[in-house]
Amino acid sequence: MIVVPAFTITTAKEASVEVRPLATLAPADHFRALGEIDKIFFEASSVQAFATLKERLDFHWLWLGRYLIGEPAEAFVALEAGHVKGYLVGSLVDPASQDATLGLDYFDTFAPQTARYPANLHINVDQTVRSRGIGERLIKAFEHHATVRRAAGVHIVTGAGMRNIGFYNRLGFREVARTRRGAGHVVMLAKLL
């Protein structure tokens, strides 16, 4: 097992925030962290209403659960006073080659690019602590982890015109692919590691 060192950021106005692999938490802390991750996930989600419990569970599985269960070594948390203030779940495996992404038809179009930038991530930060550098630290921890594990590149997929594109651009991600989805477009932003 490769252990990624914890990262700490401190500002004059704010308390220290520690970024570390989720798998390094003690069992009781890990269990509590999972509940806090779920809370942040649903608060930050673009989908706020579900017609059925099954629809809610399927959504959770696609964007969070399958990473936590299937690839727990690729999950990171930002902790403040022992509580999760942000998380990143990811994969080092090309999503175009995984059965779990079959419902995401844009990977058919993005497959040539995902082969070049196979590592992928999903990140959310508690809305009460945004703009403190927590998201950037989570991504840097994941990039370091992916580099050590010899991933060639990393990508994210988001909606065209979304506010988060500026955040990813500041971190060195650039648009490498775009495709229509519904009434809009999704873009793949990527960078080599």
BELNOR-V936649 format. One line per field, one symbol per residue. ss: DSSP state (@ for helix, = for strand, . for the rest). burial: I if it has 9 or more other ideal C-beta (glycine too) atoms within 8 Angstrom, else O. A space follows every 50 residues. Layout:
ss = ???
burial = ???
This chain:
ss = ......===.......=====@@@..@@@@@@@@@@@@@@@@@@...... ..@@@@@@@@@@@@@@@@@@.@@@.=====..=========...@@@.@@ @....@@@@@@@@@@@..=======.@@@....@@@@@@@@@@@@@@@.. ..=======....@@@@@@@...========..=========.
burial = OOOIOOIOIOOOOIOOIIIIIIOOIOOOIIOIIIOIIIOIIIOOIOOOOO OOOOIIOOIIIIOIOIIIOOIIOIIIIIIIOOOIIIIIIIIIOIIIOIOO IOOIOIIOOIIOIIOIIIIIIIIIIIOOIIOIOIIIIIIIIIIIIIIOOO IOIIIIIIOIOOOOIOIIIOIOIOOIIOIOOOOIIIIIIIIOI
